[in-house]
């Protein structure tokens, strides 16, 4: 799998902008990423892959909301990586 650094940077930007928000689902992240990247829609699997890459590197954490849906938040390491991009 080829890593899309632009997508990962944008995902971290969205997570950082929404820090403290408890219900940040993949769908909401995807809408924000699409808006920032000026694309109408991005395939859900691309969003999932970018978030999984962030999780793998410790830049983001996946949790679950009260309904069992995955939600995301940025870590301090993710904030550091975002500043380094």
Buried (B, 14 or more C-beta within 10 A) or exposed (E): EEEBEEBBBBBBBBBBEBEEEEEBBBEBBBBBBBEBEEEEEBEEEBBBBBBEBBBEEEBBBEEEEEEEEBBBBBBEEBBEBBEEE
